[in-house]
């Protein structure tokens, strides 16, 4: 009885989290429109700084969408490794796109090296998982089930 109750509670919790991720993605899309409008209304065109702010908003929305995809795959009891790797890669790319090069040169170099190492690590992990068959390509997952 307790086991069944816990299973139902976890199912509802998964659905609530997925719904909250949809709400967050929607609010992020609204924020993106507001950010774009304010960026254009300030100067009449997009400046390099405003482009970075807009791109940051776009990538945050993509990260939330990837998290939603992870939640959906998890609720369907599918392999979530590929989706987690995609979300991680988008998150690291976001940091790379909005990379701030101002400040202490040593700190900037360390931060750039850490981001480069993260990108290589995620890429290598994804490659090895694909080669081992643990993390199959999107099309192969659909045809396998």
BABASE-719219 format. One line per 4 residues: number of its first residue (from 1); their letters; for each residue x, y, z of C-alpha. Coordinates in steps of 0.25 Angstrom, whole numbers, plus 5000, padded with zeros to 4 digits. Example, Ala and Ser with C-alpha at 12.3 -4.5 7.8 and 13.67 -1.06 7.14 Angstrom:
// residues 2
1 = AS = 5049:4982:5031; 5055:4996:5029
//
This chain:
// residues 145
1 = XXXX = 5000:5000:5000; 5011:5010:5004; 5019:5006:4991; 5007:5009:4982
5 = XXXX = 5005:5022:4989; 5019:5026:4988; 5019:5022:4973; 5007:5031:4970
9 = XXXX = 5013:5042:4978; 5025:5042:4970; 5017:5041:4957; 5010:5054:4961
13 = XXXX = 5023:5061:4965; 5029:5058:4952; 5017:5064:4945; 5017:5076:4954
17 = XXXX = 5032:5078:4951; 5029:5077:4936; 5018:5087:4936; 5027:5097:4944
21 = XXXX = 5037:5095:4934; 5027:5099:4923; 5023:5111:4931; 5038:5115:4933
25 = XXXX = 5040:5113:4918; 5028:5122:4915; 5033:5133:4924; 5046:5132:4918
29 = XXXX = 5040:5134:4904; 5033:5146:4909; 5046:5151:4915; 5053:5149:4902
33 = XXXX = 5042:5157:4895; 5043:5168:4905; 5059:5168:4905; 5058:5169:4890
37 = XXXX = 5048:5181:4890; 5056:5188:4901; 5069:5186:4893; 5064:5191:4880
41 = XXXX = 5056:5203:4887; 5068:5208:4894; 5076:5211:4881; 5067:5207:4870
45 = XXXX = 5076:5195:4866; 5083:5184:4873; 5097:5187:4879; 5107:5176:4881
49 = XXXX = 5104:5177:4896; 5089:5176:4894; 5091:5164:4884; 5099:5157:4895
53 = XXXX = 5087:5160:4905; 5077:5154:4895; 5086:5142:4892; 5087:5139:4907
57 = XXXX = 5072:5139:4908; 5070:5130:4896; 5080:5120:4901; 5074:5120:4915
61 = XXXX = 5060:5117:4909; 5067:5106:4901; 5073:5100:4914; 5059:5100:4920
65 = XXXX = 5054:5093:4908; 5065:5083:4909; 5061:5081:4924; 5047:5079:4920
69 = XXXX = 5051:5068:4910; 5059:5061:4921; 5047:5061:4929; 5038:5056:4918
73 = XXXX = 5048:5045:4915; 5049:5041:4929; 5034:5040:4931; 5033:5031:4919
77 = XXXX = 5045:5023:4925; 5054:5025:4913; 5069:5027:4913; 5071:5041:4917
81 = XXXX = 5086:5041:4915; 5086:5048:4901; 5077:5059:4906; 5085:5062:4918
85 = XXXX = 5097:5063:4910; 5090:5072:4900; 5086:5081:4912; 5100:5081:4918
89 = XXXX = 5106:5085:4904; 5096:5096:4902; 5099:5101:4917; 5114:5101:4914
93 = XXXX = 5112:5108:4900; 5103:5119:4907; 5115:5122:4917; 5124:5122:4905
97 = XXXX = 5115:5132:4897; 5113:5142:4908; 5128:5140:4912; 5133:5153:4919
101 = XXXX = 5147:5156:4916; 5149:5168:4925; 5156:5167:4938; 5169:5160:4943
105 = XXXX = 5176:5153:4931; 5179:5141:4939; 5165:5139:4944; 5160:5141:4929
109 = XXXX = 5170:5130:4924; 5166:5120:4935; 5151:5122:4932; 5154:5121:4917
113 = XXXX = 5162:5108:4920; 5151:5102:4929; 5140:5105:4918; 5149:5099:4907
117 = XXXX = 5152:5086:4916; 5137:5085:4919; 5133:5085:4904; 5144:5075:4901
121 = XXXX = 5139:5066:4913; 5125:5067:4909; 5128:5064:4894; 5137:5053:4897
125 = XXXX = 5127:5047:4907; 5116:5048:4897; 5125:5042:4886; 5129:5030:4895
129 = XXXX = 5114:5028:4900; 5110:5027:4885; 5121:5018:4881; 5117:5008:4893
133 = XXXX = 5102:5009:4889; 5098:5015:4902; 5094:5028:4896; 5088:5025:4883
137 = XXXX = 5085:5035:4872; 5071:5041:4872; 5066:5034:4860; 5071:5020:4865
141 = XXXX = 5064:5022:4879; 5050:5024:4872; 5052:5012:4863; 5057:5003:4874
145 = X = 5044:5004:4882
//
